[in-house]
């Protein structure tokens, strides 16, 4: 992408609050009736219909002429007469989305609207019913991956994942019984192994990291182990559609939607909970309440960062929908005594009542051990074709930051320092998030990294928690900031304490769909068709129970 960003992007980003806290207002205009796109004087209002037309209504007695174009103030494509106080419906497309109403030669009103989106599954996310194990080198021959060893894993056409039409998988990669410190890389088959790491580990360790990775043309991914020997486990959570061919069999998947701020938001920290740390068998339950049952139906999954801190014994945290008594046989976070253990995960949404969705996290600790749990929300996955963020894969994981070599930024992060990374090299004009992997290399102190857009104040949330002299990675959905004038898309990284080098490997982006308007329609909030608080296509989330339900005697 060239350094100069097309003017249409500047227009969109300057007028549409980023990271799209008002997305639901935009969504209302996409194929749903009742959101006018008119100037403040209201001489003409325009409503987009689900059949691909737009209805233009005059509110003045004078006959008007409506001229339409692809851009605001652009070359006229067509025109039609609009009688006083009359209504006219016309086919709507990309070249006719902007309009201007004239009283003879005097312009009286105008604007742009979003054409209705035809159903299309491209870039949407499909979760598997439960995390599904595709590889466990401890099984069968029981031979671990040796130094420089690889293992190909067939994912396309297996366990409900289509054999074609899949761009990438979302999976937990776990290393166990590691003989020395090292790393693993998960990458698509059929390409050269990239300069990227998916999971970093010390000797004698068990731990996991969430990885989004493109799949090869043959439906396979490859696991590579760099140093020593280690067993590898691959649990797949879901997959992204490469094109619309999967829609016939699978329908339209889910789209990513941001939190209210667009940046990660802290939901819970048991260190602030009077009930204290979690012991074996304790369960944390989160609730969201929505306006309607249809809104609740649309919530497919939660994108979360889950961190275990202050553990006194080894254990695991398992996140799941909470709809069954016990979690599935797959861990979300593996932790050791005194070592902070983060992991990002995509958790299926559980239906708790007609209007409620949520999720649960179970703790299993050795003996009398205990652990604190921190939960930060990155966003939701919403099942809808109306508009949102969809995944665009890169051909292979791509390193855009390595402070050791000066790629992206140069030199270690110092204490209490925030720096901005230019991510334009892997984005498009419609990118709002970069999906990838963040690695902290050999920190000098206990610390954490926070990644956010940089448009807002730094959130009280962490993406990666690390301990001294241990290199660790965490899956990341990094929200992007747009800088007008330069067109740069970037995100901010904050290190809390000590010094360390930082890496970032990008797997793809989340793109705004429908495509950008040259000038967005006005987002008035007085029409009764838009929510005051918009987080998703099912906007208006109310967190009605910020205190978790706790149990020390049973899972539920």
C-alpha positions, 0 to 999 in steps of 0.5 A, a space after each residue: 500500500 502506498 504511503 498516501 491513503 485515498 481521500 475517501 478513507 480520510 473522509 470515512 475515518 474523520 467522520 466515523 468515530 473510530 474504532 467504530 463505537 457507532 457501528 450499529 448506527 451504520 449497520 442500521 443503514 445497511 439493508 434495514 429501513 428507517 435510518 434517514 440519510 439527509 442534511 440537517 434541514 430535512 428537505 429530503 430523507 432517504 431510506 435504504 431497503 433490503 431489496 436493493 432500492 432506496 426510497 427518497 421522500 420529499 418534505 417540501 411542496 416544491 418539485 425537486 430534481 435529485 441527481 445521483 453520483 458515486 461520490 459526494 459532489 462527484 460526476 452525475 450518473 443519473 437524475 430523476 424528478 421528485 414532486 413536492 411531498 412525494 416518494 420515489 424508489 430507485 435501484 441503489 448501487 455503488 455508483 448511485 449511493 450519493 445524491 443531491 436535491 435541487 430546486 431548479 439549480 439551487 442545491 437544497 439537500 444531499 448526502 450518501 447512503 450505504 447500499 444494501 449488502 448481498 448475502 456473502 460469507 467471505 471473511 466470516 467466522 465459524 466456531 466448532 461446537 467445542 474445541 477439537 483436537 487435531 494433533 497430539 504428538 503424545 498419541 500414537 507413536 508418542 514421538 515428540 517433535 525434534 529440533 527443526 522437526 515439522 508435522 503436517 496437520 490436515 484441517 480442511 475436510 475434517 471435523 466439520 471444517 469444509 475441504 474448500 472455501 476456508 482461509 484460516 483456522 483459529 486454534 490453541 497451539 500447546 507445547 509440553 515436555 519441552 527439553 529446552 527453551 525454544 519456539 514453535 511456528 504454525 504456518 500454512 502448508 505449501 509455503 516457505 516457513 516464515 520468520 515468525 513464532 507462534 508459541 515460545 516456551 522455557 524448558 520443562 514447560 506446558 503452555 498454550 497460545 491462541 494462533 490464527 493461521 492461514 491454511 494451505 491449498 491442500 487444507 493443511 497447516 504445518 507445526 515447526 519446532 525450532 530447538 530441542 524436543 517438545 510435544 505439540 497439541 493443536 486444538 481448533 476452535 473455529 475457521 474463517 471463510 475464504 469466499 462465499 462457497 461455504 454459505 450453501 452448506 454453512 450459512 453466513 458466519 459471524 463477524 467481529 465487533 468491537 467493545 464500546 471503546 474499540 480497545 480491550 476492556 477489563 471485565 473482571 480481576 479476582 484480585 479485587 474480589 472479596 471472595 479472593 483467589 480461585 481454588 480447585 473447582 471454582 467457576 467464574 460466570 459472566 452475563 450480558 443482557 440484551 434488548 431482545 432475544 434476537 439480539 441475544 441469538 446473534 451473539 456467537 462468541 466472545 474474544 477474550 484475554 484470560 490471565 492466570 496470576 499469583 498461582 500457588 500450584 500448577 493448574 489449568 483454566 478452561 473457558 467454555 459457553 457454560 451451557 454444560 456442567 463441565 468444560 470441554 477437555 481442552 485448556 485455555 490457560 496452563 499456569 505454573 506457581 508464581 508465573 503469570 500465564 496469559 492467553 487469548 481465546 474465542 469462547 462460544 457464547 452460552 445462552 443463559 436466558 431469553 435475553 442473556 448470553 455469557 461464558 464460564 471459566 473453570 479452574 482446576 488446580 493441583 491439591 490445595 493451590 489457588 490462582 487469581 483470574 483476570 478477564 479482558 474482553 477484546 470484542 464479540 463475534 456476531 452472526 449477521 450479514 448487516 455489516 461488521 469486521 471480517 477476516 482478510 488473511 495474509 498469505 503467510 504470517 508476517 513479522 512487522 515488529 522486531 525491536 532486536 533488529 530494528 524492524 518496525 521499532 528499534 531498541 528495547 521497550 523501557 519501563 512505563 513506556 508506550 510506543 506506536 507501531 506503523 502497521 500500514 504494510 499489512 493493511 488495506 484502507 478498510 482495515 480496523 484491526 491486525 490479527 497476529 501474535 505478540 512476543 515479549 523477549 527476555 524481560 528483566 522484570 515481571 511486567 505486562 504489555 497492553 496493545 490498543 489503538 492509541 486513539 483513547 487513553 490506555 485501557 486497564 487491560 493486558 495482552 501479554 504478561 511475562 516474568 523475568 528472563 522468559 520469552 512468551 507470546 500471546 495471540 492479539 487482535 490489535 485495534 488500529 488508529 488512522 492518522 489523517 494526512 499521512 494515511 498511516 494505520 498504527 497501534 500503540 504498545 505499552 510496557 509496564 516495568 523493566 526492559 524487553 524486546 517485543 515482536 509482532 507477527 501479523 496473520 491478517 486483518 479485520 476489514 470493515 464490511 460493507 466497503 468504505 463510503 467516500 463520505 459516510 452518511 450522517 449518524 443522527 441519534 434522534 430518529 429512533 432507529 439507532 442505539 445510544 450505546 452501540 457495541 455490536 449489531 445487537 447493541 446496547 449491551 448491559 452488564 447487569 451482574 459485574 459480580 461473578 457467580 462463584 461456587 466452591 462445591 460444584 461446576 454448573 
